[in-house]
Amino acid sequence: MKKVKKAAGISAIALFAVGGLLLFCNPAEAAESSGQWRPIYDLAMRWFNFGIIVFILVKFAREPVKSFLQNRRKEVEREIGAVEEKKETIEAQIQEALKTLSESEIRFAAVKERIIKEGQRKKQKIIEEAEHENLILLAATKRKIENKIVEARTAFRAELVDMAISSAMKKLPRQITAEDNHKLTDLYLAGLSAE
């Protein structure tokens, strides 16, 4: 491969060098009085020499140049194939990433919805528990109030009884007679014997 490239490069350089010399050099002047035929002869010889060089290059450099160009074409086709395979692989990876992203968004929405439902359920449960505790506290408070009222009534009655006894103790000794004492004692004894 390197030999073919080297031969093709040398052939191309030689072709351009000889062609340039033939086409751009000054015509040879053999004599001053040569006439009109000399410029035509020089031009014909240039073209003839150029044809010889082209023939030699085509004869000997055609196969190496053709081989070089075919090898280069195959290399370029392989490189293009490799780039297209990479492109397809990358496109497949992009599609997979987009699919994964879409699935992640769907999963995220489902998780978000589940979390919201769970939060609402817990919120409702807390509200129900608070209402239940509120009812229990209200019932307990109502019982405490009723107990306080009963205690207050009992204390008020006891106080009334004490006040009545105290008032009676002050007034009764002046109003009860010895006969009343005997009647009360008889009633008391009759009540004890009935039991």
HUCOR-V921838 format. One line per field, one symbol per residue. psi: psi as a letter, one per 30 degrees, with the letter a starting at -180 (. if undefined). burial: b if it has 16 or more other C-alpha atoms within 10 Angstrom, else e. Layout:
psi = ???
burial = ???
//
This chain:
psi = eeeeeeeeeeeeeeeeeeeeeeeglkkkjelfhfaffeeeeeeeeeeeeeeeeeeeeeeffeeeeeeeeeeeeeeeeeeeeeeeeeeeeeeeeeeeeeeeeeeeeeeeeeeeeeeeeeeeeeeeeeeeeeeeeeeeeeeeeeeeeeeeeeeeeeeeeeeeeeeeeeeefeeefffkleeeeeeeeeeeeeeeff.
burial = eeebbebbeebeeeeeeebeebeeeeeeeeeeeeeeebeeebeeebeeebeebbeebeeebeebbebbeeeeeeeeeeeeeeeeeeeeeeeeeeeeeeeeeeeeeeeeeeeeeeeeeeeeeeeeeeeeeeeeeeeeeeeeeeeeeeeeeeeeeeeeeeeeeeeeeeeeeeeeeeeeeeeeeeeeeeeeeeeeeee
//
